[in-house]
Amino acid sequence: MVSCGLSYPAKDNQWVNFPANTVTLRSGPSDSCIGTGQGMHDQRAQYMCYTPGDGGTWTFLRNTATGNQGWVRDDLLPGYGSKEPCENNPPPAFTRS
């Protein structure tokens, strides 16, 4: 079970442009968590850290243009998201069969 409403301090120092397709920031590492904003191709993201979630790993990030923070699945992000784990011993990613 994935929890919504998770946030973490910045552990990563990566700043990237959002991908060409608009991505939805979520309140937790799952598509079932509510949206907290969007990232568009002409905006930049500050990666904070990553954690396992529904369907793989997710990066917690901040949209530097809007200030919105949220989670985006790593396969939707440049460089496959953050390289810094949010926790020292994260649980395994949950994948649906």
C-alpha positions in Angstrom: 0.0 0.0 0.0 1.3 3.4 -1.0 0.7 6.4 1.2 -0.4 9.8 -0.2 0.6 13.1 1.4 4.4 12.3 1.6 7.0 14.9 1.3 10.8 15.0 1.9 13.5 17.7 2.1 15.9 18.1 -0.9 18.6 15.5 -0.9 19.3 15.8 -4.7 20.8 18.8 -6.4 19.5 18.2 -9.9 17.6 20.8 -11.9 16.1 19.8 -15.2 13.5 20.9 -17.7 10.2 19.0 -17.6 9.7 16.6 -20.6 7.8 17.6 -23.7 4.6 16.0 -22.5 2.9 17.7 -19.5 3.3 15.6 -16.3 1.0 15.6 -13.3 2.5 16.1 -9.8 0.8 13.9 -7.2 0.6 13.9 -3.4 2.2 10.5 -3.2 4.0 7.9 -5.3 0.9 6.5 -7.0 -1.6 7.5 -9.7 -4.3 7.1 -7.1 -3.0 10.1 -5.1 -4.5 13.5 -5.8 -2.8 15.9 -8.2 -0.9 18.8 -6.7 0.1 20.6 -9.9 1.6 20.0 -13.4 5.0 20.3 -15.0 5.1 21.7 -18.5 8.0 21.6 -21.1 9.0 25.2 -20.6 9.3 24.9 -16.8 12.1 23.5 -14.6 12.0 20.9 -11.9 14.2 20.6 -8.9 14.6 16.9 -8.0 14.4 16.2 -4.2 14.7 12.4 -3.9 13.1 9.1 -5.1 11.1 6.3 -3.5 9.5 3.1 -4.6 5.8 3.4 -5.5 3.1 2.0 -7.7 4.5 0.8 -11.0 8.2 1.6 -10.1 10.1 4.4 -8.6 8.9 8.0 -8.2 10.7 11.3 -7.7 9.6 14.0 -5.3 10.2 17.3 -7.0 9.4 21.0 -7.0 8.2 22.9 -10.1 10.4 26.0 -9.9 8.0 28.1 -11.9 5.0 27.5 -9.7 6.4 26.3 -6.4 4.2 23.3 -6.5 5.7 20.1 -5.1 4.7 16.5 -5.8 5.6 13.0 -7.0 6.1 11.9 -10.7 6.9 8.4 -11.8 10.5 8.2 -12.9 9.9 6.8 -16.4 8.2 10.1 -17.2 11.1 12.3 -16.2 14.4 13.2 -17.9 17.3 11.1 -16.6 14.8 8.7 -15.1 14.3 11.1 -12.1 16.3 11.6 -8.9 19.4 9.6 -8.1 19.0 10.1 -4.3 16.8 7.8 -2.2 14.4 9.5 0.2 15.0 6.9 2.8 18.0 4.8 3.7 16.2 1.5 3.4 13.1 2.0 1.2 10.5 -0.7 0.8 10.4 -2.5 -2.6 8.3 -0.9 -5.4 4.8 -2.2 -5.8 3.9 -3.5 -9.2 0.4 -4.6 -10.2 0.0 -8.0 -11.9 
